[in-house]
Amino acid sequence: MNTSHKTSSLNKIIAILKDTLNVIKIEFRTLFKDRGVVTMLVLAPLAYPLLYCSLYKNETLIDVPIAAVDCSRSQESRELLRHIDATQNVQVISKFSTLAEAKQAYNEKKVHGVVYIPADFSKKLNTGDQTTVSVYCDISSFMYYRIINQACSNCILAMSNQIQMERLNANGITGESAKIAASPIPYDAVILYNEGAGFASFLMPAILILIIQQTLFLGIGMITGTSREENRFHVLVSSSIYKGSTLRVIIGKSICYFSMFAAWSFFVLQFVPRLFNLPHIGIPFDIMMLMIPFLLSTVFFSMTVAVFIPNRETGIVLFMFMSLIILFLSGVSWPESNINGFWRAFGWIFPATCGIQAYIKINTLGADLHHISFEYISLSVQTVIYFITTYWAYRWQIMKSARKSLNKAEITK
């Protein structure tokens, strides 16, 4: 009896493996037959990271054109404008006599900022009075505003310190005493993890994780939508594959998606940052360990939602609508601590929220798995929850299809 029992158990295991492998084979076959799905699950994870990183390859703006209105026409005003023009960030390409002329150049988009030096600039400096230099910045892009304001402010502060030192020297205070009097609390700004203050180094790590989730979600949604349009069973494989076991289908399909995107994740998160010189100080093993719960939770999340997608177009609409929202909820563009409690909880629905935070901590800040324990546990919990929801969603679809088949058979009789 023991031998027959072992043989029976072995046969069941072999049958389960065969059914699972059959689902994997059919899923890969379905995937590569659909050009749209191939584009989204194969080409998009390769093309999107290269495209986005290429657009922001320069990291920061250089030689932003600005205009100057020097009503003072003094040695001090010319020195200030020369220092501003010498910075890497901006370039004084035009000098006007009036602010109206500079405004016209700004309206014609020839310049993105204007530096206005009043007529009494030199007089007030020589008499010890306070003077004002006005800086007009193009706020249509925060990049223009930050670059112009930073360059002009640094030059004005440097000139102010120099003038303060000269006045102290004239009063007999020299050397270290003059430096302390001019700047009693010196500061040394140290930029951590993004020394060049580059836009790509700040934003692209988050976008890379988002690309993985959204392309996987859209690909699974397109497969499901196509099946609903062409398959009376309204699921991803035909009824002959199920044989009463929802679990085999879910495991087979998830293995298909996971194995494919495990390779794409290595390319996106390891090769792309090095190719474009983005932050990549994290240990590759830690990143790959992070990808296990992230990809699994994303796969099961996508499979759960995809059950309720009626057609291919719905998945594309959801893809376009949710991408920017998820990026904001991730806490990259806006501090997570300042996000409303409801929206913070809403962001936990998506695996990319924790995935982005964990990846940035590892790859940009140099953290290890111990430092991302909260995000890792959250992704693991999401994996379990979305696996259960996927199981019941597919089970519901199978039972629904079985009832339809039974009713059709009774009508035929």
C-alpha positions, 0 to 999 in steps of 0.5 A: 500500500505504501508503494502504491500511495507513493506512486499515486503521490508522484503521479499527482506531482508530475501531473501538477508540474505538467499542467503548470508547465503547460500554462507557462508554455501557452502564456509565452505563446500568447504573449509573443503572438500579440504585437502590442503585448510584445511591444509592452513587455519586451520592447518598452522595458528596454526602450523607455529607460534609454529614452528617458535617460537620454532626455535628461542626460545633461543633468543640469542647465548650462549657460541659460541666457539672461539679460542685464539692465545696468542703469548704474554703469559703474565699475561695481555694476560691471564687476557684478555682471562679469561675475554672474556671466562667468558662472557655469549656469547662466550667460549674459547675452544682452544688455539693455538701457531700460527694463522695458527693452529687457521685458520685450526680449523676455516676452520673445523668449530670447532670455529667461531672466533679467538682472536689474541694477539701479542707477544709484547702485554704486553711490549707495555702496560708496556711502555705506547705504543698502542697495538692491539688485532685482533678479527677474526669473522665468517661473514657467520652468522651475529649472530656469528659476532655480538656476538663475536665482542660485547663480545671481544670489551666490554672486551678490552674496560674494560681492557683499562679503567682499564689500564688508571686508573692505569696509572693515579693513578701512576701519583698521580691522584686518586679517582673521578678525575681519573675516569673523566680523564679516561672516560670524557664522560661516557655512559649508554646503555639502550636497549628499548623494547628488553632488551635481544637483542633477535632475536625472540623478534625482528623478530617474531612479524613481522612474526606472522602478515605475517603468517596471511596474507600469509596463508589466501592468499594461502588458498583463492588462492587454493580454486579459483584455484581448482574452475577454474580447476573443475568448468566451471563457473571459480569462487568459487560457482556455478552459481545457487547461484549468482542470479544476485547479486555479492555483496551477494557472496562477503559478504558471502565469506568474512564473512567466511574467516574473522570469521575463521581468527578472531579466528586464529588471537587471537591465533597467536597474543595473545596466542603465544607471551605469550607462548614463552615470546615474547613482549606482552605489548600491550592492547588486545582490541587495537590489536583486533581493528587493526585486523578488517581492517587488516583482511578485507583488506587481505581478499579482497586483496586475493579475488581480486588477486585470481580471476586471479590465474589459478590453485592451484600451482600458488598460492603456487608459489606467496606465496613462492615468495612474503613472503620474499619480504613483510618482507623486505618491512615492514621496520623491517629488514631495516629502512623504511626511507632508502627504495627506494621510488618506493619500499616503494610505492610498499609495500603499496599494501600489507596489511601486510606492515602497519599491521606489523608496527602497531602491533609492535608499539602496542605489542612491543612499548606499543602504543595505537590506537591513535599512529597507526592512519596512519597505521589504516587509511591506512588499512581502505583505502585498505579495501575500495579499495580492496572491490571495485576491488573484486566486479568488478573482480567477476562481470567480472567473472560472466558476462564472464560466463553468455556470455559463457553459452548463447553462448553454449545455442545458439549453442545447439539450 
